[in-house]
Amino acid sequence: MSRLINSKSATGTQATRVLGLLAIVVMLWVVVSGLVFTPQDVVQGESVRIMYVHVPSAWIAYLAFILTAVASASWLIGKKHSMGFDRFAGASAEVGVMFMAITLLTGSLWGRLTWGEFWQWDPRLTTTAFLFVTYLGYLAVRRLDGSAEQRARRSAIMALLAVLEIPLVHFSVVIWRSLHQGATVLNPSGDVKLDDLMLFTLFSGVVGFTLVFFWLVLHRQRTMLLVDVVNSRGLDAAIADRRAEAGN
């Protein structure tokens, strides 16, 4: 396959090591600060600590799906149809689905503590669940039979359609009456009602989850590249490429 990019240029081992180390450091701080240093909420009490996982995971899921759409559009409009864009789109979507699952899980736990129930057919919860199912469908489409180019084309079209759901999810608390609270930090009034340390820990969580996201995407891209190499050039070529990268 002439369009396959060299594994050394796809994801550098040095980059993944640096990202992994930074992710560990930041996430350790978030865990310690979120569980020990930050105060409890005056209304929600200790349950507010779920926020340091729930909110960053939701935003990173949004980011992942948006990047999937951007990479998909880049593949469609690019003259060479670089398969690197397709692999990035697929990897980003897979990691995004994981973060969306974390969002739904932590949201259910938070809902049990604040509303008394794990699930309500609330507009925000319902649209988020629908977004999750949509991207599960996207991943299923990527696994249909066909060439790499066919995979890229059909999944790119679906990604560009699926990303349109994100504004609906985000603004669902404004469009409809919702049990889910509105934006705490990025609210239109600009009035952030959070303790300074709570806000910094929340911001650190976003940074930490972002580092984890890109670390996972880099590793997943490498795996997807090797699968494409196996399918196009055979197992021996894939092993040789991997050994060359490991020795770099």
PASEBA-1860 file (N, C-alpha, C; in nm, 3 decimals):
! residues 248
1> MSRLINSK> 0.086/-0.118/0.000/0.000/0.000/0.000/0.090/0.123/0.000 ~ 0.087/0.197/-0.109/0.181/0.307/-0.127/0.156/0.423/-0.034 ~ 0.036/0.434/0.019/0.006/0.549/0.102/0.035/0.526/0.249 ~ 0.073/0.409/0.286/0.108/0.383/0.425/0.228/0.466/0.464 ~ 0.221/0.531/0.579/0.332/0.613/0.624/0.428/0.527/0.704 ~ 0.553/0.567/0.711/0.653/0.493/0.786/0.622/0.498/0.934 ~ 0.642/0.386/1.002/0.606/0.379/1.144/0.685/0.476/1.229 ~ 0.807/0.510/1.189/0.887/0.602/1.269/0.828/0.741/1.269
9> SATGTQAT> 0.766/0.781/1.157/0.707/0.914/1.150/0.567/0.918/1.205 ~ 0.504/0.800/1.224/0.366/0.797/1.273/0.360/0.832/1.419 ~ 0.436/0.765/1.500/0.437/0.794/1.644/0.576/0.766/1.696 ~ 0.639/0.865/1.752/0.773/0.845/1.805/0.769/0.790/1.945 ~ 0.854/0.695/1.974/0.857/0.638/2.108/0.897/0.743/2.212 ~ 0.983/0.836/2.173/1.024/0.941/2.266/0.905/1.027/2.305 ~ 0.822/1.059/2.207/0.703/1.141/2.235/0.609/1.071/2.331 ~ 0.588/0.941/2.311/0.496/0.869/2.398/0.551/0.857/2.540
17> RVLGLLAI> 0.682/0.844/2.552/0.741/0.837/2.686/0.723/0.969/2.760 ~ 0.748/1.078/2.693/0.733/1.210/2.756/0.588/1.234/2.794 ~ 0.498/1.205/2.703/0.355/1.224/2.732/0.310/1.136/2.848 ~ 0.356/1.011/2.848/0.319/0.920/2.956/0.367/0.968/3.091 ~ 0.491/1.017/3.097/0.545/1.068/3.223/0.469/1.190/3.271 ~ 0.442/1.283/3.180/0.366/1.403/3.217/0.226/1.367/3.265 ~ 0.164/1.271/3.197/0.029/1.229/3.234/0.027/1.171/3.375 ~ 0.127/1.090/3.407/0.133/1.029/3.541/0.147/1.136/3.648
25> VVMLWVVV> 0.237/1.232/3.624/0.261/1.338/3.723/0.135/1.421/3.746 ~ 0.072/1.464/3.638/-0.048/1.549/3.651/-0.162/1.472/3.715 ~ -0.183/1.347/3.674/-0.294/1.271/3.728/-0.273/1.236/3.875 ~ -0.149/1.216/3.917/-0.122/1.195/4.060/-0.162/1.318/4.140 ~ -0.130/1.435/4.087/-0.170/1.559/4.154/-0.323/1.570/4.163 ~ -0.391/1.537/4.055/-0.537/1.547/4.054/-0.598/1.453/4.159 ~ -0.545/1.332/4.167/-0.598/1.235/4.263/-0.578/1.285/4.406 ~ -0.456/1.330/4.438/-0.426/1.375/4.574/-0.505/1.501/4.607
33> SGLVFTPQ> -0.505/1.598/4.516/-0.576/1.722/4.542/-0.727/1.700/4.549 ~ -0.779/1.619/4.454/-0.923/1.596/4.450/-0.976/1.521/4.571 ~ -0.896/1.430/4.626/-0.941/1.350/4.739/-0.903/1.407/4.876 ~ -0.796/1.486/4.880/-0.743/1.529/5.009/-0.748/1.680/5.027 ~ -0.693/1.755/4.933/-0.673/1.897/4.954/-0.798/1.983/4.932 ~ -0.877/1.951/4.832/-0.992/2.036/4.801/-1.103/2.017/4.904 ~ -1.177/2.125/4.931/-1.286/2.114/5.030/-1.408/2.047/4.970 ~ -1.497/2.002/5.056/-1.624/1.948/5.008/-1.718/2.063/4.971
41> DVVQGESV> -1.816/2.034/4.889/-1.911/2.136/4.846/-2.014/2.162/4.955 ~ -2.060/2.287/4.964/-2.155/2.322/5.069/-2.291/2.257/5.047 ~ -2.323/2.222/4.924/-2.451/2.161/4.893/-2.436/2.010/4.870 ~ -2.342/1.971/4.786/-2.328/1.831/4.748/-2.236/1.751/4.838 ~ -2.163/1.818/4.925/-2.077/1.748/5.017/-1.961/1.678/4.947 ~ -1.927/1.559/4.995/-1.812/1.486/4.941/-1.835/1.435/4.798 ~ -1.961/1.424/4.756/-1.990/1.372/4.622/-1.937/1.462/4.512 ~ -1.905/1.587/4.544/-1.855/1.680/4.443/-1.720/1.635/4.388
49> RIMYVHVP> -1.651/1.547/4.460/-1.518/1.502/4.415/-1.527/1.420/4.286 ~ -1.645/1.367/4.255/-1.665/1.299/4.128/-1.645/1.395/4.011 ~ -1.666/1.523/4.036/-1.652/1.625/3.932/-1.515/1.623/3.866 ~ -1.410/1.591/3.944/-1.274/1.597/3.891/-1.245/1.487/3.789 ~ -1.334/1.390/3.780/-1.325/1.288/3.676/-1.434/1.308/3.572 ~ -1.555/1.337/3.618/-1.671/1.345/3.529/-1.658/1.458/3.427 ~ -1.626/1.577/3.472/-1.618/1.692/3.381/-1.503/1.679/3.281 ~ -1.380/1.649/3.326/-1.272/1.634/3.227/-1.298/1.522/3.126
57> SAWIAYLA> -1.354/1.411/3.172/-1.378/1.301/3.079/-1.480/1.340/2.972 ~ -1.580/1.420/3.009/-1.680/1.466/2.912/-1.616/1.558/2.808 ~ -1.534/1.651/2.855/-1.471/1.745/2.762/-1.372/1.673/2.670 ~ -1.300/1.575/2.721/-1.205/1.502/2.638/-1.279/1.415/2.537 ~ -1.394/1.363/2.574/-1.474/1.288/2.477/-1.518/1.379/2.363 ~ -1.562/1.502/2.397/-1.596/1.600/2.294/-1.476/1.625/2.204 ~ -1.360/1.650/2.266/-1.238/1.677/2.190/-1.205/1.562/2.097 ~ -1.215/1.440/2.148/-1.182/1.322/2.067/-1.272/1.312/1.945
65> FILTAVAS> -1.401/1.334/1.964/-1.494/1.321/1.852/-1.477/1.434/1.751 ~ -1.444/1.553/1.800/-1.418/1.665/1.709/-1.292/1.638/1.627 ~ -1.187/1.588/1.692/-1.064/1.555/1.620/-1.087/1.442/1.520 ~ -1.174/1.349/1.554/-1.211/1.244/1.460/-1.273/1.303/1.334 ~ -1.361/1.400/1.353/-1.425/1.466/1.238/-1.323/1.545/1.157 ~ -1.234/1.617/1.225/-1.132/1.697/1.154/-1.041/1.607/1.072 ~ -0.995/1.497/1.132/-0.908/1.404/1.061/-0.982/1.339/0.944 ~ -1.109/1.308/0.965/-1.189/1.248/0.858/-1.206/1.345/0.742
73> ASWLIGKK> -1.233/1.471/0.773/-1.246/1.572/0.668/-1.114/1.590/0.595 ~ -1.004/1.584/0.668/-0.872/1.598/0.606/-0.845/1.483/0.509 ~ -0.891/1.363/0.545/-0.874/1.250/0.453/-0.958/1.269/0.328 ~ -1.081/1.317/0.345/-1.172/1.331/0.231/-1.125/1.437/0.133 ~ -1.078/1.550/0.185/-1.044/1.662/0.097/-0.899/1.656/0.049 ~ -0.817/1.575/0.114/-0.676/1.565/0.073/-0.662/1.495/-0.060 ~ -0.572/1.545/-0.143/-0.552/1.486/-0.275/-0.491/1.347/-0.267 ~ -0.403/1.326/-0.169/-0.336/1.197/-0.158/-0.411/1.098/-0.069
81> HSMGFDRF> -0.515/1.145/0.001/-0.592/1.060/0.092/-0.499/0.983/0.186 ~ -0.419/1.055/0.261/-0.324/0.994/0.353/-0.396/0.908/0.456 ~ -0.354/0.782/0.465/-0.417/0.692/0.560/-0.383/0.726/0.703 ~ -0.282/0.810/0.723/-0.252/0.856/0.859/-0.370/0.931/0.920 ~ -0.441/1.008/0.840/-0.560/1.079/0.889/-0.667/0.981/0.931 ~ -0.685/0.877/0.851/-0.787/0.777/0.885/-0.753/0.704/1.013 ~ -0.626/0.668/1.029/-0.587/0.598/1.152/-0.602/0.689/1.273 ~ -0.567/0.816/1.258/-0.585/0.910/1.370/-0.733/0.922/1.405
89> AGASAEVG> -0.818/0.931/1.303/-0.962/0.941/1.328/-1.013/0.820/1.404 ~ -0.971/0.701/1.361/-1.016/0.579/1.428/-0.966/0.570/1.569 ~ -0.837/0.601/1.590/-0.780/0.595/1.724/-0.846/0.696/1.816 ~ -0.868/0.817/1.766/-0.932/0.921/1.847/-1.073/0.882/1.887 ~ -1.145/0.822/1.793/-1.283/0.779/1.824/-1.284/0.669/1.929 ~ -1.193/0.573/1.918/-1.188/0.464/2.015/-1.160/0.518/2.156 ~ -1.063/0.606/2.168/-1.032/0.662/2.299/-1.146/0.751/2.347 ~ -1.208/0.823/2.254/-1.322/0.907/2.291/-1.438/0.827/2.346
97> VMFMAITL> -1.464/0.711/2.286/-1.570/0.623/2.337/-1.539/0.579/2.480 ~ -1.412/0.550/2.507/-1.373/0.512/2.643/-1.402/0.626/2.740 ~ -1.365/0.748/2.704/-1.389/0.861/2.792/-1.539/0.891/2.806 ~ -1.614/0.869/2.701/-1.758/0.889/2.711/-1.821/0.785/2.803 ~ -1.770/0.663/2.802/-1.818/0.560/2.895/-1.788/0.600/3.038 ~ -1.669/0.656/3.061/-1.634/0.705/3.195/-1.729/0.818/3.236 ~ -1.762/0.904/3.141/-1.855/1.014/3.169/-1.991/0.961/3.213 ~ -2.042/0.864/3.140/-2.173/0.808/3.174/-2.170/0.736/3.308
105> LTGSLWGR> -2.062/0.662/3.333/-2.051/0.588/3.459/-2.043/0.683/3.578 ~ -1.953/0.780/3.571/-1.939/0.875/3.683/-2.063/0.962/3.698 ~ -2.127/0.993/3.585/-2.252/1.070/3.593/-2.361/0.993/3.663 ~ -2.368/0.863/3.637/-2.468/0.779/3.705/-2.442/0.773/3.855 ~ -2.315/0.758/3.892/-2.282/0.756/4.035/-2.314/0.889/4.101 ~ -2.280/0.996/4.033/-2.309/1.130/4.086/-2.460/1.151/4.098 ~ -2.534/1.104/3.996/-2.679/1.117/3.999/-2.740/1.039/4.115 ~ -2.685/0.922/4.145/-2.736/0.842/4.257/-2.720/0.917/4.388
113> LTWGEFWQ> -2.607/0.989/4.402/-2.579/1.060/4.526/-2.657/1.191/4.538 ~ -2.689/1.254/4.425/-2.756/1.385/4.429/-2.905/1.377/4.401 ~ -2.946/1.288/4.307/-3.086/1.276/4.272/-3.153/1.157/4.337 ~ -3.074/1.063/4.386/-3.130/0.942/4.446/-3.151/0.829/4.347 ~ -3.113/0.850/4.219/-3.129/0.748/4.116/-3.006/0.746/4.025 ~ -2.975/0.627/3.974/-2.861/0.616/3.884/-2.889/0.676/3.747 ~ -3.016/0.675/3.707/-3.047/0.721/3.571/-3.182/0.792/3.567 ~ -3.187/0.901/3.493/-3.310/0.972/3.461/-3.308/0.999/3.312
121> WDPRLTTT> -3.425/0.993/3.249/-3.430/1.025/3.106/-3.431/1.176/3.089 ~ -3.325/1.233/3.141/-3.300/1.376/3.135/-3.241/1.411/2.997 ~ -3.269/1.531/2.944/-3.216/1.564/2.810/-3.066/1.548/2.798 ~ -2.988/1.594/2.898/-2.843/1.583/2.887/-2.800/1.437/2.891 ~ -2.857/1.359/2.981/-2.820/1.219/2.992/-2.860/1.141/2.867 ~ -2.980/1.168/2.818/-3.030/1.096/2.701/-2.948/1.126/2.577 ~ -2.919/1.254/2.553/-2.841/1.290/2.434/-2.697/1.239/2.445 ~ -2.643/1.238/2.567/-2.507/1.184/2.585/-2.505/1.035/2.555
129> AFLFVTYL> -2.605/0.963/2.604/-2.612/0.819/2.575/-2.627/0.794/2.425 ~ -2.705/0.879/2.358/-2.723/0.864/2.213/-2.592/0.891/2.140 ~ -2.516/0.990/2.186/-2.386/1.019/2.127/-2.291/0.900/2.144 ~ -2.294/0.840/2.261/-2.211/0.722/2.289/-2.245/0.608/2.194 ~ -2.374/0.582/2.177/-2.417/0.473/2.088/-2.379/0.504/1.943 ~ -2.389/0.631/1.904/-2.354/0.670/1.768/-2.208/0.637/1.737 ~ -2.118/0.667/1.831/-1.977/0.639/1.806/-1.943/0.491/1.820 ~ -2.021/0.418/1.896/-2.008/0.272/1.891/-2.041/0.222/1.750
137> GYLAVRRL> -2.144/0.283/1.691/-2.179/0.250/1.553/-2.068/0.287/1.456 ~ -2.004/0.402/1.481/-1.891/0.444/1.397/-1.779/0.339/1.402 ~ -1.748/0.292/1.522/-1.642/0.191/1.535/-1.682/0.061/1.467 ~ -1.811/0.029/1.472/-1.858/-0.092/1.403/-1.843/-0.078/1.252 ~ -1.872/0.041/1.200/-1.858/0.066/1.057/-1.712/0.049/1.013 ~ -1.619/0.090/1.097/-1.477/0.077/1.063/-1.435/-0.069/1.050 ~ -1.510/-0.158/1.110/-1.473/-0.300/1.108/-1.545/-0.380/1.000 ~ -1.619/-0.312/0.915/-1.683/-0.382/0.804/-1.578/-0.427/0.702
145> DGSAEQRA> -1.611/-0.529/0.626/-1.518/-0.579/0.524/-1.494/-0.474/0.417 ~ -1.374/-0.477/0.359/-1.339/-0.384/0.252/-1.194/-0.342/0.263 ~ -1.150/-0.267/0.165/-1.012/-0.217/0.164/-0.997/-0.104/0.265 ~ -0.871/-0.066/0.288/-0.845/0.045/0.381/-0.907/0.174/0.330 ~ -0.903/0.197/0.199/-0.963/0.318/0.142/-1.115/0.318/0.159 ~ -1.178/0.203/0.140/-1.323/0.193/0.160/-1.358/0.218/0.307 ~ -1.278/0.162/0.396/-1.298/0.186/0.539/-1.288/0.334/0.571 ~ -1.186/0.398/0.518/-1.166/0.540/0.546/-1.280/0.625/0.494
153> RRSAIMAL> -1.327/0.597/0.374/-1.431/0.680/0.314/-1.563/0.670/0.390 ~ -1.608/0.547/0.415/-1.739/0.532/0.480/-1.735/0.580/0.625 ~ -1.624/0.558/0.696/-1.616/0.604/0.834/-1.600/0.755/0.841 ~ -1.533/0.815/0.742/-1.519/0.960/0.741/-1.654/1.028/0.725 ~ -1.736/0.976/0.637/-1.869/1.034/0.617/-1.952/1.023/0.745 ~ -1.945/0.908/0.810/-2.021/0.891/0.933/-1.969/0.981/1.043 ~ -1.837/1.001/1.050/-1.780/1.087/1.154/-1.827/1.231/1.138 ~ -1.837/1.279/1.013/-1.881/1.416/0.988/-2.028/1.435/1.023
161> LAVLEIPL> -2.106/1.330/1.012/-2.246/1.337/1.053/-2.260/1.326/1.205 ~ -2.183/1.237/1.265/-2.195/1.212/1.409/-2.153/1.333/1.492 ~ -2.053/1.408/1.446/-2.003/1.520/1.525/-2.108/1.629/1.541 ~ -2.209/1.631/1.455/-2.315/1.731/1.465/-2.399/1.712/1.591 ~ -2.388/1.597/1.655/-2.464/1.574/1.778/-2.403/1.646/1.899 ~ -2.277/1.682/1.892/-2.209/1.740/2.008/-2.274/1.871/2.053 ~ -2.304/1.966/1.962/-2.372/2.088/2.008/-2.507/2.058/2.075 ~ -2.578/1.958/2.023/-2.707/1.921/2.083/-2.688/1.873/2.226
169> VHFSVVIW> -2.586/1.791/2.248/-2.558/1.741/2.383/-2.519/1.856/2.475 ~ -2.428/1.940/2.428/-2.375/2.047/2.513/-2.483/2.149/2.551 ~ -2.569/2.184/2.458/-2.669/2.287/2.485/-2.805/2.229/2.526 ~ -2.809/2.099/2.551/-2.937/2.037/2.589/-2.992/2.094/2.719 ~ -2.903/2.136/2.811/-2.950/2.191/2.938/-3.010/2.330/2.919 ~ -2.982/2.392/2.805/-3.037/2.524/2.775/-3.165/2.512/2.692 ~ -3.163/2.418/2.597/-3.277/2.401/2.507/-3.397/2.345/2.581 ~ -3.373/2.247/2.671/-3.483/2.184/2.744/-3.464/2.203/2.894
177> RSLHQGAT> -3.571/2.188/2.968/-3.561/2.188/3.114/-3.492/2.061/3.157 ~ -3.389/2.075/3.238/-3.304/1.960/3.269/-3.271/1.954/3.417 ~ -3.263/1.831/3.468/-3.214/1.812/3.604/-3.065/1.839/3.613 ~ -2.997/1.816/3.503/-2.852/1.835/3.499/-2.819/1.983/3.512 ~ -2.722/2.015/3.595/-2.684/2.154/3.612/-2.617/2.208/3.487 ~ -2.625/2.340/3.470/-2.561/2.404/3.356/-2.411/2.410/3.374 ~ -2.345/2.481/3.283/-2.200/2.491/3.287/-2.156/2.562/3.414 ~ -2.060/2.501/3.483/-2.008/2.560/3.607/-1.897/2.659/3.580
185> VLNPSGDV> -1.811/2.627/3.486/-1.696/2.713/3.457/-1.722/2.799/3.335 ~ -1.759/2.736/3.223/-1.781/2.811/3.099/-1.926/2.854/3.087 ~ -1.975/2.925/3.188/-2.113/2.974/3.181/-2.115/3.113/3.121 ~ -2.226/3.152/3.056/-2.233/3.281/2.985/-2.208/3.401/3.075 ~ -2.245/3.394/3.203/-2.229/3.508/3.292/-2.085/3.530/3.335 ~ -2.003/3.426/3.322/-1.864/3.437/3.363/-1.844/3.428/3.513 ~ -1.951/3.400/3.587/-1.944/3.390/3.733/-1.912/3.246/3.772 ~ -1.787/3.220/3.805/-1.743/3.086/3.841/-1.755/3.068/3.992
193> KLDDLMLF> -1.848/2.982/4.032/-1.873/2.962/4.175/-1.799/2.838/4.223 ~ -1.668/2.845/4.219/-1.585/2.735/4.265/-1.470/2.791/4.348 ~ -1.435/2.719/4.452/-1.316/2.751/4.529/-1.195/2.749/4.435 ~ -1.095/2.836/4.462/-0.978/2.847/4.374/-0.907/2.713/4.357 ~ -0.889/2.640/4.466/-0.820/2.512/4.457/-0.904/2.410/4.382 ~ -1.035/2.414/4.401/-1.124/2.324/4.327/-1.115/2.353/4.178 ~ -1.113/2.481/4.142/-1.104/2.520/4.001/-0.970/2.476/3.942 ~ -0.862/2.495/4.018/-0.730/2.456/3.968/-0.719/2.304/3.952
201> TLFSGVVG> -0.778/2.231/4.046/-0.776/2.085/4.036/-0.858/2.037/3.918 ~ -0.971/2.102/3.895/-1.054/2.067/3.780/-0.978/2.095/3.649 ~ -0.911/2.211/3.643/-0.831/2.244/3.526/-0.717/2.143/3.508 ~ -0.655/2.104/3.619/-0.548/2.004/3.613/-0.601/1.871/3.560 ~ -0.724/1.837/3.599/-0.785/1.715/3.548/-0.803/1.719/3.398 ~ -0.844/1.834/3.345/-0.858/1.849/3.200/-0.723/1.831/3.132 ~ -0.619/1.893/3.189/-0.484/1.881/3.132/-0.438/1.734/3.138 ~ -0.455/1.672/3.254/-0.412/1.534/3.271/-0.484/1.438/3.179
209> FTLVFFWL> -0.615/1.453/3.166/-0.692/1.366/3.077/-0.653/1.390/2.932 ~ -0.619/1.515/2.898/-0.575/1.545/2.761/-0.445/1.474/2.730 ~ -0.351/1.476/2.825/-0.224/1.405/2.806/-0.247/1.255/2.791 ~ -0.334/1.199/2.874/-0.366/1.056/2.864/-0.429/1.026/2.728 ~ -0.517/1.115/2.684/-0.584/1.096/2.555/-0.482/1.086/2.441 ~ -0.392/1.183/2.433/-0.296/1.182/2.322/-0.197/1.066/2.335 ~ -0.164/1.029/2.458/-0.075/0.913/2.479/-0.140/0.786/2.426 ~ -0.267/0.768/2.457/-0.339/0.650/2.409/-0.356/0.651/2.258
217> VLHRQRTM> -0.386/0.770/2.202/-0.404/0.780/2.057/-0.274/0.746/1.984 ~ -0.162/0.795/2.034/-0.034/0.763/1.970/-0.007/0.613/1.968 ~ -0.033/0.547/2.081/-0.012/0.403/2.087/-0.111/0.328/1.998 ~ -0.235/0.373/1.998/-0.336/0.304/1.916/-0.307/0.323/1.768 ~ -0.259/0.442/1.729/-0.220/0.465/1.591/-0.113/0.366/1.546 ~ -0.016/0.343/1.634/0.093/0.251/1.601/0.038/0.111/1.575 ~ -0.054/0.069/1.661/-0.114/-0.064/1.643/-0.192/-0.073/1.512 ~ -0.269/0.032/1.483/-0.348/0.033/1.359/-0.259/0.034/1.236
225> LLVDVVNS> -0.147/0.105/1.245/-0.052/0.107/1.134/0.003/-0.033/1.108 ~ 0.039/-0.103/1.215/0.093/-0.238/1.198/-0.011/-0.332/1.138 ~ -0.137/-0.315/1.176/-0.243/-0.398/1.118/-0.254/-0.371/0.968 ~ -0.248/-0.241/0.929/-0.255/-0.207/0.787/-0.134/-0.263/0.711 ~ -0.017/-0.259/0.775/0.102/-0.314/0.711/0.087/-0.464/0.692 ~ 0.035/-0.533/0.792/0.012/-0.678/0.781/-0.083/-0.707/0.666 ~ -0.190/-0.630/0.657/-0.290/-0.654/0.553/-0.237/-0.625/0.413 ~ -0.144/-0.530/0.403/-0.097/-0.490/0.271/0.035/-0.554/0.229
233> RGLDAAIA> 0.125/-0.575/0.327/0.260/-0.623/0.293/0.297/-0.754/0.360 ~ 0.216/-0.798/0.456/0.245/-0.923/0.523/0.300/-0.904/0.663 ~ 0.297/-1.013/0.739/0.339/-1.008/0.879/0.487/-0.978/0.894 ~ 0.571/-1.033/0.807/0.715/-1.011/0.819/0.751/-0.864/0.807 ~ 0.685/-0.793/0.717/0.711/-0.649/0.700/0.669/-0.571/0.823 ~ 0.556/-0.610/0.883/0.508/-0.542/1.003/0.605/-0.561/1.119 ~ 0.656/-0.684/1.134/0.752/-0.712/1.241/0.881/-0.634/1.219 ~ 0.926/-0.628/1.093/1.048/-0.553/1.063/1.031/-0.404/1.094
241> DRRAEAGN> 0.915/-0.348/1.061/0.889/-0.207/1.089/0.887/-0.182/1.239 ~ 0.827/-0.275/1.313/0.818/-0.257/1.459/0.956/-0.266/1.524 ~ 1.038/-0.357/1.475/1.174/-0.369/1.530/1.255/-0.245/1.498 ~ 1.237/-0.191/1.378/1.309/-0.069/1.341/1.269/0.048/1.429 ~ 1.141/0.055/1.462/1.093/0.163/1.549/1.146/0.146/1.690 ~ 1.145/0.023/1.739/1.192/-0.003/1.875/1.339/0.028/1.889 ~ 1.415/0.008/1.782/1.558/0.036/1.787/1.593/0.179/1.760 ~ 1.490/0.262/1.728/1.516/0.403/1.696/1.550/0.485/1.819
END
